[in-house]
């Protein structure tokens, strides 16, 4: 069966998206929301992240995750300057915090490590001397190319994290790391169940997330914040981990990054798979 692919009107898309951004920036949120809906009609795959922008303004339903097209586009565009912007400007040091917590808790070394959302290899570099074999996975082809040049990974894949976990039939891992992945995923059951399917019994899952206060309206476990990233409540993280077969080893409050000069609060979570 041949599937007809709709050609995107790039000019109309750019006009609607730029108009939406300008309206949002000037505080005209109702008109901005209407423009973002135009964007989604032109580009249903949502390369520009209109759905998360609508949610961040409180003008649309919170999606279960950011669209794959948006995440791939976002990181492909920033791949060349990613390390400089994230580390030097946004003071992102989660990979080093991962290493410090692993050492402080006396965990490792590890035979097989999976680095989900590996990006340019920051976490792979932080864990390289703790692992015999590291596999990296990222949705951005440009990011994976840079990671490949650093020669940190035995294997690299261009894939969405949950899709990779669903399709992978290689040997299971004794550590799965997901740093800066949860800000692009709302509902975490698919990720956690996928991790379980790819881990040895007693294997570790370590991830960072941005903090959502537990006292949110209607007890939401996750929401899109003002910077178009997902935040999760600690209660939600604990519940979803327990429901998918994990026990908490450690939760540490951290600063995930800086944003417009303000620290973004988060958690660093280590959980053990107990079948």
NORTA-V217638 format. One record per pair of residues at least 24 apart in sequence whose ideal C-beta (glycine too) atoms are under 10 Angstrom apart, sorted by the first residue. I is the first residue (numbers start at 0). J is the second residue. D is the distance in whole Angstrom. If there is no record, write none. Layout:
i	j	d
I	J	D
I	J	D
//
This chain:
i	j	d
5	41	9
5	42	9
5	43	8
5	44	10
7	41	6
7	42	5
7	43	9
7	44	8
7	46	8
8	41	6
8	42	9
9	41	9
9	42	9
10	41	10
11	37	8
11	38	9
11	40	10
11	41	6
11	42	9
12	37	9
12	38	7
12	40	10
12	41	5
12	42	5
12	46	8
12	47	8
13	38	10
13	41	10
13	47	9
14	38	10
14	41	9
15	39	9
15	40	9
15	41	6
15	42	9
15	47	9
15	49	9
16	41	9
16	42	8
16	46	9
16	47	5
16	48	10
16	49	7
16	52	10
17	47	10
19	47	9
19	49	7
19	52	7
19	53	9
20	47	9
20	52	8
23	52	7
23	53	10
23	55	9
23	56	7
23	58	10
28	53	10
28	56	5
28	57	8
28	58	6
29	56	9
29	58	7
31	56	7
31	58	8
32	56	6
32	57	9
32	58	4
32	59	7
33	58	9
35	59	8
39	66	10
42	66	10
42	68	8
42	69	10
43	68	9
44	68	4
44	69	8
44	72	10
45	69	5
45	72	9
46	70	10
46	71	8
46	72	5
46	73	9
47	72	7
47	73	9
48	72	8
48	73	7
48	183	10
48	223	10
48	227	6
50	223	9
50	227	10
51	183	9
51	185	9
51	223	5
51	224	10
51	226	10
51	227	5
51	228	8
51	229	8
52	223	8
52	227	6
53	223	9
53	227	10
54	185	9
54	222	8
54	223	4
54	224	9
54	227	8
54	229	9
55	222	9
55	223	5
55	224	6
55	225	6
55	226	7
55	227	5
55	228	9
55	229	10
56	223	9
56	225	9
56	227	10
57	222	10
57	223	9
59	223	9
61	185	6
61	186	9
61	219	7
61	221	7
61	222	6
61	223	6
61	229	8
62	184	10
62	185	6
62	186	9
62	223	8
62	229	9
63	184	8
63	185	5
63	186	4
63	187	10
63	188	10
63	189	8
63	221	9
63	229	10
64	159	9
64	160	10
64	161	8
64	181	10
64	183	7
64	184	5
64	185	6
64	186	7
64	187	9
64	189	8
64	190	9
64	221	10
64	229	8
65	182	8
65	183	4
65	184	7
65	185	8
65	223	9
65	227	8
65	228	8
65	229	7
66	183	9
67	138	6
67	158	10
67	159	5
67	161	10
67	162	8
67	183	9
68	138	9
69	138	10
69	183	8
69	227	9
70	116	9
70	137	9
70	138	5
70	139	7
70	159	8
70	160	10
70	180	10
70	182	10
70	183	5
70	184	9
71	137	9
71	138	5
71	139	5
71	140	8
71	141	9
71	142	9
71	157	9
71	159	8
72	138	10
72	139	9
73	138	9
73	139	8
73	183	9
73	227	9
74	116	9
74	118	7
74	119	9
74	137	7
74	138	7
74	139	4
74	140	9
74	141	7
74	142	5
74	143	10
74	183	9
75	138	9
75	139	5
75	140	7
75	141	4
75	142	7
75	144	10
76	139	9
76	141	8
77	118	10
77	119	10
77	139	9
77	141	9
77	142	9
78	118	8
78	119	7
78	137	10
78	139	6
78	140	9
78	141	4
78	142	5
78	143	9
78	144	8
78	145	6
78	146	10
79	119	10
79	141	8
79	142	10
79	145	8
81	118	6
81	119	5
81	121	9
81	139	9
81	141	9
81	142	7
81	145	8
82	118	9
82	119	6
82	120	9
82	121	7
82	145	8
82	149	10
85	118	8
85	119	9
85	121	8
85	179	8
85	256	7
86	119	10
86	121	7
86	256	10
88	256	9
88	257	8
89	255	9
89	256	4
89	257	5
89	258	7
89	259	10
89	263	9
90	254	8
90	255	10
90	256	6
90	257	5
90	262	8
91	121	8
91	178	9
91	179	7
91	207	10
91	254	9
91	255	7
91	256	5
91	257	8
91	263	10
92	121	9
92	125	9
92	253	9
92	254	8
92	255	9
92	256	9
93	121	8
93	122	8
93	125	9
93	176	10
93	178	5
93	179	6
93	205	10
93	206	9
93	207	5
93	253	7
93	254	9
93	255	6
93	256	8
93	265	8
93	267	7
94	118	10
94	120	9
94	121	4
94	122	4
94	123	8
94	124	7
94	125	4
94	126	8
94	176	8
94	178	6
94	179	9
94	207	9
95	121	9
95	122	9
95	124	10
95	125	6
96	125	9
96	178	9
96	205	10
96	207	8
96	251	8
96	253	6
96	254	9
96	255	9
96	265	10
96	267	6
97	121	10
97	122	6
97	125	6
97	126	7
97	129	10
97	174	10
97	176	6
97	178	6
97	205	6
97	206	9
97	207	8
97	253	10
97	267	7
97	269	9
98	122	9
98	124	9
98	125	4
98	126	6
98	127	10
98	128	9
98	129	8
99	125	9
99	251	9
99	267	9
100	205	8
100	248	9
100	249	6
100	250	10
100	251	6
100	253	9
100	267	6
100	268	10
100	269	6
101	125	9
101	126	8
101	129	7
101	174	8
101	176	10
101	203	8
101	205	7
101	249	10
101	269	8
102	129	9
103	249	9
103	251	9
104	203	10
104	248	7
104	249	6
104	269	7
106	173	10
106	174	8
106	203	7
106	205	9
106	248	8
106	249	9
106	269	8
106	271	9
107	173	9
107	174	7
107	203	9
108	173	9
108	174	10
109	133	9
109	172	8
109	173	5
109	174	4
109	176	10
109	202	9
109	203	8
110	170	9
110	171	10
110	172	8
110	173	5
110	174	9
110	199	9
111	153	9
111	169	8
111	170	6
111	171	7
111	172	5
111	173	6
111	174	8
111	175	9
111	197	10
111	198	10
111	199	8
111	202	9
112	152	9
112	153	10
112	172	6
112	173	8
112	174	5
112	175	8
112	176	7
112	203	10
112	205	10
113	154	10
113	156	10
113	160	10
113	163	9
113	164	9
113	167	9
113	169	9
113	171	9
113	172	4
113	173	9
113	174	7
113	175	5
113	176	7
113	177	9
113	194	8
113	197	7
113	198	9
113	202	10
113	204	10
114	146	9
114	151	9
114	152	7
114	155	9
114	172	10
114	174	9
114	175	8
114	176	5
114	177	8
114	178	8
114	180	10
115	158	10
115	159	10
115	160	4
115	161	9
115	163	7
115	164	8
115	175	6
115	176	7
115	177	4
115	178	8
115	179	10
115	180	6
115	190	8
115	193	9
115	194	8
115	197	10
115	204	10
115	206	8
116	142	9
116	159	10
116	160	6
116	176	9
116	177	6
116	178	7
116	179	6
116	180	4
116	181	9
116	182	10
116	183	8
116	184	10
116	206	9
117	142	7
117	143	7
117	146	6
117	151	9
117	152	7
117	155	7
117	156	9
117	160	10
117	176	9
117	177	10
117	178	9
117	179	10
117	180	10
118	142	5
118	143	9
118	145	8
118	146	7
118	178	8
118	179	7
118	180	10
119	143	9
119	144	9
119	145	4
119	146	5
119	147	10
119	148	9
119	149	7
119	151	10
120	145	7
120	146	4
120	147	9
120	148	9
120	149	5
120	150	9
120	151	5
120	152	7
120	155	9
121	146	9
121	149	10
121	151	10
121	178	8
121	179	9
122	151	9
122	176	5
122	177	9
122	178	5
122	179	9
122	205	9
122	207	10
123	149	8
123	150	10
123	151	4
123	152	6
123	155	9
123	176	9
124	149	7
124	151	6
124	152	10
125	151	10
125	176	9
125	178	9
126	151	9
126	174	8
126	176	7
126	205	10
127	151	6
127	152	9
129	174	8
130	172	10
130	173	9
130	174	7
130	176	10
131	173	10
132	169	10
132	170	9
132	172	9
133	172	10
133	174	9
133	176	9
134	163	9
134	167	9
134	169	8
134	170	10
134	172	8
134	175	10
134	197	10
135	176	10
136	160	6
136	162	9
136	163	5
136	164	9
136	167	9
136	177	10
136	180	10
137	163	10
137	180	10
138	162	9
138	163	9
138	180	10
138	183	9
159	183	10
159	184	10
160	184	8
160	189	9
160	190	6
160	193	8
160	194	9
161	187	10
161	188	10
161	189	5
161	190	6
161	191	10
161	192	9
161	193	5
161	194	9
162	189	10
162	193	9
163	193	8
163	197	9
164	189	8
164	190	7
164	191	10
164	192	8
164	193	3
164	194	6
164	195	9
164	196	6
164	197	5
164	198	10
165	189	8
165	192	9
165	193	6
165	196	8
165	197	9
166	193	10
167	193	9
167	196	8
167	197	6
168	197	9
169	197	8
170	197	9
170	199	9
171	195	10
171	196	8
171	197	6
171	198	5
171	199	5
171	200	9
171	202	7
171	272	10
172	197	6
172	198	6
172	199	7
172	202	6
172	203	9
172	204	9
173	198	7
173	199	5
173	200	10
173	201	8
173	202	5
173	203	7
173	272	10
174	198	9
174	199	10
174	202	7
174	203	5
174	204	8
174	205	7
174	269	10
175	202	7
175	203	7
175	204	5
175	205	7
175	206	8
175	270	10
175	272	9
176	203	9
176	204	8
176	205	5
176	206	7
176	207	9
176	269	10
177	204	7
177	205	7
177	206	4
177	207	8
177	208	9
177	268	10
178	205	8
178	206	7
178	207	5
178	208	10
178	255	9
178	267	9
179	206	9
179	207	6
179	208	9
179	209	10
179	228	9
179	255	8
179	256	8
179	265	10
180	206	7
180	207	8
180	208	9
181	206	6
181	207	7
181	208	4
181	209	7
181	221	9
181	228	9
181	229	6
181	230	9
181	231	6
181	236	9
181	255	10
181	265	9
181	266	9
181	268	9
182	207	8
182	208	7
182	209	6
182	223	10
182	224	9
182	226	9
182	227	9
182	228	4
182	229	5
182	230	8
182	231	9
182	255	8
182	256	9
182	263	9
182	265	9
183	227	9
183	228	7
183	229	7
184	208	9
184	221	8
184	229	6
184	231	9
185	219	9
185	220	8
185	221	4
185	222	8
185	223	7
185	229	5
185	230	9
185	231	8
185	235	10
186	220	8
186	221	7
186	229	9
186	231	10
186	235	10
186	239	9
187	220	8
187	221	8
187	229	9
187	231	7
187	235	8
187	236	7
187	238	10
187	239	5
187	240	8
187	242	10
187	243	8
188	239	6
188	242	7
188	243	7
189	243	10
190	239	9
190	243	9
191	236	10
191	239	6
191	240	6
191	241	10
191	242	8
191	243	4
191	244	8
191	245	7
191	270	9
191	272	10
192	239	10
192	242	9
192	243	5
192	244	9
193	243	9
194	240	10
194	243	8
194	244	9
194	245	8
194	270	9
194	272	8
195	243	6
195	244	5
195	245	8
195	272	6
195	274	8
197	272	10
198	244	9
198	245	9
198	271	9
198	272	5
198	274	9
199	272	8
199	274	10
200	244	10
200	271	9
200	272	6
200	273	8
200	274	5
201	271	6
201	272	7
201	273	7
201	274	9
202	245	10
202	270	10
202	271	7
202	272	5
202	273	10
202	274	10
203	245	9
203	248	7
203	249	10
203	269	6
203	270	7
203	271	6
203	272	8
204	240	8
204	243	9
204	245	6
204	248	9
204	268	8
204	269	7
204	270	5
204	271	8
204	272	7
205	248	9
205	249	9
205	267	7
205	268	7
205	269	5
205	270	8
206	231	10
206	236	9
206	240	10
206	266	9
206	267	8
206	268	6
206	269	9
206	270	8
207	251	10
207	253	7
207	255	6
207	256	10
207	265	6
207	266	7
207	267	5
207	268	8
208	232	9
208	233	9
208	235	9
208	236	7
208	253	10
208	255	8
208	265	6
208	266	5
208	267	8
208	268	7
209	253	10
209	255	6
209	256	9
209	258	10
209	263	6
209	264	7
209	265	5
209	266	8
210	236	10
210	252	8
210	253	9
210	255	8
210	263	8
210	264	4
210	265	5
210	266	6
211	235	8
211	236	10
211	264	10
211	265	10
212	264	10
224	258	9
224	263	8
225	258	9
225	259	10
226	256	10
226	258	6
226	259	8
226	263	8
228	255	9
228	256	10
228	258	9
228	263	8
230	255	10
230	263	9
230	264	9
230	265	8
231	265	9
231	266	8
231	268	10
232	266	10
233	266	6
233	268	9
236	266	7
236	268	6
236	270	9
237	268	9
237	270	9
240	268	8
240	270	5
240	271	10
240	272	10
241	270	9
241	273	10
243	270	9
243	272	9
244	270	9
244	271	10
244	272	6
244	273	6
244	274	6
245	269	10
245	270	4
245	271	6
245	272	6
245	273	7
246	270	6
246	271	5
246	272	8
246	273	5
247	271	8
//
